[in-house]
C-alpha cells in the first residue's frame, strides 16, 4: 500500500485521535515504567501497551480526550475550546459535553467530555482570572465513556483543596440544565472574552512518526523523520499554584514525595531518572553528597522514581502534606572496596560500613588456597 504524504496529511486532519509527543512519554524515559494511565482511561480500548511499545488504534479512538487529562507528562494533547464570558462577578468559563445535543441552541463551549478537563487546564484558566465554571452535562452513568468516577468534580475538588491550603480564592462550579445553560449563554453572549494563553502542543509532525496505526505502513516513519524539533518539557502544573500567603512548610501537594530513609541505599537512581528535578542531590564544592532535596511542586506523578528504585524506598502519595523536603546524607568509605558512598541519615538505623554493591556480598567468608 503506497500512501503519498499529501494523502496522509489529509487523513491526519480527519483524525480525532490526540496529538502525541513521544519524547514526553514516561516509557521513552524509563524502560521499567509501569504507567498505564492512557490505556486504563480509554473507554474505547484504543491504546495498546505491550513489550514492543505503546500504540493507538485510531480506528477505535472516538476523540473523547480522557487519556489527555490522564497523562502525567502532557505527552498527549487535544484542543479544547470552552466558552469565555464576563459576568458581574468576574470571568466565567462555560463547558458542555458534546453528547448533550438535543435542545442546545449553540455549539460554543463544547468539549469532547467534561472528564477530559485536567487539573493543568483548570489551573491555566484560574491563573487567567476564571474563578467560576458553569457546566452542562448529560447522564454520565449511562455514557459509554464513563469510567465509574466523576473525574471532573474530583479534579476540581482537589484543586480547590490545594488553593484553600494556600489561602487563595476557590473555583466556583455550577451544573446547569439545558434551559439554564441557554439563559446564561444569552445573558453573557455580549461579553465574549479571548481565551488565555495555554501550553498548546504544536509539534504535530511527531504524531505522524510515532502514532503508528494498524492501517498505515511503518515505512512512512522514515519520511517524517527529518526536521523534527524536540518539544520543550512543560512545567509541572503544581509549580504554578499560588504562593502561600503565610510561611508554611507543610503544604498539601497533588503529589507528595515520600522517601524511606531506612531502606534507601543512596544509589541516586531517582535523581537521575526524574525529568523535572523533583528529587535533586545537593553537594558541596568538593562534590561530596550533602542531602537529597525533595521538591513536590515539581512532581507530576509520573512515578518514574518509584519504578526505577530497586529498594522500593520512594513512594508518591496523592494529595498529601509534604513534611520533609531535605534528607541529609552521610558520606563515608566502603570497608570492602574503599570507594566513597552515601546514604540517608537515619537515627534509628545502624551505621553502614559497606557500599550498596559490596553490601550484596558476604565479606566474611573464608578464603582457601588450592595447591
Secondary structure, DSSP 4 states (H G I P E B T S, - for coil): ----HHHHHHHHHH--SPEE-GGGSHHHH-TT----HHHHH-TT--EEEETTEEEE-TTT-----HHHHH-TT--EE-----EEEEETTEEEEEEEETT--TT-S--TTEES-GGG--HHHHHHHHHTTEEEEEEE---GGGSTT--SS-HHHHHHHHHHHHHHHTT-PPPEEEEE-HHHHHHHHHHHTT-B-PPPP------THHHHHH---TTS-TTHHHHT-TT--PPPPPPPGGGGSPPPSS--S--EEEEEEEE-TTT-----HHHHH-TT-SEEEEE-TT--EEEEEE-GGG--S--HHHHH-TT--EEEEEEEE----EEEEEEEE-TTT--EEEEE--TTSPPP-S-TTGGGS-TT-------
